[in-house]
Amino acid sequence: MVIIQPSTEKVVVVDEMITIDAEVEDDASARAKGKWNANVGTKKRETQPKTVSVACFLPRGRKDRGESVQQAAFREAFEESGYEVSPLPLYVYNRQTLSPHQREADTGLSEEAIYLTTQRWDPRYRDGKCIDKGGQYFVSWFVGQIPENPIHHTGVGMPDEQNYVSRLLPFEEALNALSDPLQRCVLDYAWQAYRNHLHYDRELKKLEAELAQPEAEVGAEAGTRVDIRHEGNTSGEQ
């Protein structure tokens, strides 16, 4: 899922963190980098734990039995990012038809998936026998939103997701941070759809305001324009 914070126009990405043993610099390396302190003396090479990101991704996951695809998307978004996400309705073009009763109440806004990708998994073997032939998932990408001051929950993911850490980044930073080129395409498409939505929404509200203007007021403005146009006219033209 692409999670946008409209108040800041930032995007949520998730990092998978692991802890590794990082070597502490010895004196020679420190001298070369200008960091050596003669008062410390000679040091031995040591290691110390360091937490690093091994992958940066958009929240996603598999559908549970009985869930709709949309329900699964929002559940996974919560479990992996720690944020309670709500749908972000967008003005987006699609070719889906509307039923007769939908046509009367249609606002043009959509909460449906805006992008579809596939994800392959490889065959698995055990004791020389194939226990899973592999295959492909269809991945439906939705757009969600979080409020200006969202509550971040911890420990809500699966046991193997407890090392996930979410970040809120500006669009360009989020795009560059993602590890998977395909997910960068998803984010870029979703972001452009969001920006187009904002532009269309502004234009629509402007048009609605013009149409809602009382006819008498419009007539008065027209009369004022006529008066201004004729004021000071000494040529005799009407």
C-alpha positions as CSV (number, residue, x, y, z in Angstrom):
1,M,0.0,0.0,0.0
2,V,1.1,3.6,-0.7
3,I,0.5,5.5,2.5
4,I,0.4,9.3,2.2
5,Q,0.2,12.0,4.9
6,P,-1.7,14.8,3.1
7,S,-0.9,17.4,5.8
8,T,2.9,17.1,5.1
9,E,2.8,15.4,1.7
10,K,5.1,12.6,3.0
11,V,5.1,8.9,2.3
12,V,5.5,6.0,4.6
13,V,8.2,3.4,3.9
14,V,9.2,0.4,6.0
15,D,12.8,-0.8,6.6
16,E,13.7,-4.3,7.5
17,M,16.4,-3.9,10.2
18,I,19.0,-6.4,11.2
19,T,21.9,-6.3,13.8
20,I,25.4,-7.0,12.6
21,D,28.8,-7.0,14.2
22,A,30.7,-3.9,12.9
23,E,34.4,-3.6,13.3
24,V,35.8,-0.7,15.3
25,E,38.5,1.1,13.4
26,D,42.1,0.4,14.4
27,D,44.8,3.2,14.8
28,A,46.0,3.0,11.2
29,S,42.5,3.5,9.8
30,A,41.8,6.2,12.2
31,R,45.0,8.0,11.2
32,A,44.1,7.7,7.6
33,K,40.7,9.3,8.2
34,G,42.1,12.0,10.5
35,K,40.3,10.6,13.5
36,W,43.3,9.1,15.5
37,N,43.8,10.5,19.0
38,A,47.4,10.0,20.2
39,N,46.3,10.2,23.8
40,V,44.3,7.0,23.5
41,G,47.2,4.7,22.6
42,T,47.2,1.6,20.5
43,K,43.9,-0.2,20.2
44,K,43.0,-3.7,19.3
45,R,40.5,-4.4,16.5
46,E,37.1,-5.0,18.1
47,T,33.5,-5.4,17.0
48,Q,30.3,-3.9,18.3
49,P,26.6,-4.4,17.3
50,K,25.2,-2.1,14.6
51,T,21.6,-2.0,13.3
52,V,21.3,-1.5,9.5
53,S,18.5,-1.7,7.0
54,V,18.7,-4.6,4.5
55,A,15.5,-3.7,2.6
56,C,13.2,-0.7,2.2
57,F,9.7,-1.4,0.9
58,L,6.0,-0.4,0.8
59,P,3.7,-2.3,3.2
60,R,2.2,-5.4,1.5
61,G,1.3,-9.0,2.3
62,R,-0.9,-11.9,1.7
63,K,-4.7,-12.0,2.0
64,D,-6.1,-14.1,4.9
65,R,-9.0,-16.5,4.2
66,G,-12.3,-14.7,4.2
67,E,-10.8,-11.2,3.7
68,S,-11.4,-9.0,0.8
69,V,-8.3,-7.7,-1.1
70,Q,-8.9,-4.2,0.3
71,Q,-9.3,-5.4,3.9
72,A,-6.0,-7.4,3.6
73,A,-4.2,-4.3,2.2
74,F,-5.3,-2.1,5.2
75,R,-4.6,-4.9,7.7
76,E,-1.1,-5.4,6.3
77,A,-0.5,-1.7,6.2
78,F,-1.2,-1.5,10.0
79,E,0.8,-4.6,10.9
80,E,3.9,-3.5,8.9
81,S,3.9,0.2,9.4
82,G,2.3,0.6,12.8
83,Y,-0.1,3.3,11.5
84,E,-3.9,3.0,11.4
85,V,-4.5,3.8,7.7
86,S,-7.8,5.0,6.2
87,P,-8.7,5.0,2.4
88,L,-7.6,8.0,0.4
89,P,-10.4,8.6,-2.2
90,L,-9.0,9.9,-5.5
91,Y,-10.3,11.3,-8.7
92,V,-8.8,8.7,-11.0
93,Y,-9.8,7.6,-14.5
94,N,-11.0,4.0,-15.0
95,R,-13.1,2.1,-17.4
96,Q,-15.3,0.4,-14.9
97,T,-19.0,0.7,-15.5
98,L,-21.5,2.0,-12.9
99,S,-24.8,0.5,-12.1
100,P,-28.0,2.7,-12.5
101,H,-28.2,3.6,-8.9
102,Q,-24.5,4.4,-8.7
103,R,-24.7,6.8,-11.6
104,E,-27.0,9.1,-9.7
105,A,-24.8,9.2,-6.6
106,D,-21.4,8.9,-8.2
107,T,-18.9,11.6,-7.1
108,G,-16.1,10.4,-9.3
109,L,-13.9,9.5,-6.3
110,S,-12.5,6.0,-6.1
111,E,-11.0,3.9,-3.2
112,E,-10.1,0.9,-5.4
113,A,-6.7,-0.4,-6.2
114,I,-4.8,1.9,-8.7
115,Y,-2.0,-0.5,-9.7
116,L,-1.6,-4.2,-10.2
117,T,1.7,-6.2,-10.1
118,T,2.8,-9.8,-9.8
119,Q,5.2,-11.4,-7.4
120,R,6.8,-14.7,-8.1
121,W,7.9,-17.3,-5.6
122,D,10.3,-20.1,-6.4
123,P,9.8,-23.9,-6.0
124,R,10.7,-25.4,-2.7
125,Y,12.3,-28.8,-2.1
126,R,12.6,-31.0,0.9
127,D,14.7,-34.2,1.0
128,G,15.1,-34.0,-2.7
129,K,11.3,-33.8,-3.3
130,C,9.4,-30.8,-4.6
131,I,6.9,-29.7,-2.0
132,D,5.9,-26.5,-3.7
133,K,6.0,-25.9,-7.5
134,G,6.2,-22.1,-7.0
135,G,3.9,-19.6,-8.7
136,Q,2.9,-16.0,-8.7
137,Y,0.8,-13.6,-6.6
138,F,-1.3,-10.8,-8.0
139,V,-0.6,-7.7,-5.9
140,S,-3.2,-5.0,-5.7
141,W,-1.9,-1.6,-4.7
142,F,-4.2,0.8,-2.8
143,V,-3.6,4.3,-1.6
144,G,-4.2,5.1,2.0
145,Q,-3.8,8.1,4.3
146,I,-2.8,8.9,7.9
147,P,-3.6,12.1,9.8
148,E,-1.3,14.9,10.7
149,N,-0.5,13.5,14.2
150,P,-0.9,9.8,13.8
151,I,-0.4,7.3,16.7
152,H,2.4,4.9,15.9
153,H,1.8,1.4,17.3
154,T,4.6,-1.1,18.0
155,G,4.6,-4.8,18.2
156,V,1.5,-5.2,16.0
157,G,3.1,-7.2,13.2
158,M,3.8,-10.9,12.9
159,P,6.7,-12.5,14.9
160,D,9.1,-12.2,11.9
161,E,8.1,-8.5,11.4
162,Q,9.2,-7.2,14.8
163,N,12.3,-5.8,13.1
164,Y,10.3,-3.5,10.8
165,V,10.8,0.2,11.3
166,S,8.6,2.8,9.4
167,R,9.7,6.2,8.2
168,L,7.9,9.2,6.9
169,L,9.8,10.7,4.0
170,P,9.2,13.3,1.3
171,F,8.2,11.7,-2.1
172,E,11.6,12.0,-3.7
173,E,13.4,10.5,-0.7
174,A,10.9,7.7,-0.4
175,L,11.3,6.9,-4.1
176,N,15.1,6.7,-3.8
177,A,14.9,4.7,-0.6
178,L,12.8,1.8,-2.0
179,S,14.9,-1.3,-2.8
180,D,12.6,-2.8,-5.4
181,P,12.4,-0.9,-8.8
182,L,8.9,-2.2,-9.3
183,Q,7.7,-0.6,-6.1
184,R,9.3,2.6,-7.2
185,C,7.1,2.5,-10.3
186,V,4.1,1.9,-8.0
187,L,4.9,4.8,-5.8
188,D,5.6,7.1,-8.7
189,Y,2.3,6.3,-10.4
190,A,0.4,6.7,-7.1
191,W,2.0,10.0,-6.4
192,Q,1.2,11.4,-9.8
193,A,-2.4,10.2,-9.3
194,Y,-2.5,12.0,-6.0
195,R,-1.1,15.2,-7.4
196,N,-3.6,15.1,-10.3
197,H,-6.4,14.5,-7.8
198,L,-5.4,17.7,-5.9
199,H,-5.4,19.7,-9.1
200,Y,-8.8,18.4,-10.3
201,D,-10.3,18.9,-6.8
202,R,-9.2,22.5,-6.8
203,E,-10.6,23.2,-10.2
204,L,-13.9,21.4,-9.4
205,K,-14.4,23.5,-6.2
206,K,-13.7,26.7,-8.2
207,L,-16.3,25.7,-10.7
208,E,-18.8,24.8,-8.1
209,A,-18.3,28.2,-6.4
210,E,-18.9,30.0,-9.7
211,L,-22.1,27.9,-10.4
212,A,-23.4,28.6,-6.9
213,Q,-23.1,32.3,-7.3
214,P,-26.7,33.9,-7.2
215,E,-28.0,35.1,-10.5
216,A,-28.9,38.5,-9.1
217,E,-25.3,38.9,-8.0
218,V,-24.1,37.9,-11.4
219,G,-26.5,40.5,-13.0
220,A,-25.3,43.2,-10.6
221,E,-21.7,42.5,-11.6
222,A,-22.7,42.6,-15.2
223,G,-24.5,46.0,-14.7
224,T,-21.4,47.4,-12.9
225,R,-19.2,46.4,-15.8
226,V,-21.6,48.1,-18.2
227,D,-21.6,51.3,-16.0
228,I,-17.8,51.3,-15.9
229,R,-17.7,50.8,-19.6
230,H,-20.0,53.8,-20.3
231,E,-18.7,56.1,-17.6
232,G,-17.0,59.1,-19.2
233,N,-18.2,58.2,-22.7
234,T,-18.4,61.6,-24.6
235,S,-18.4,60.2,-28.1
236,G,-22.1,59.5,-28.2
237,E,-21.5,55.8,-28.8
238,Q,-24.0,53.5,-26.9
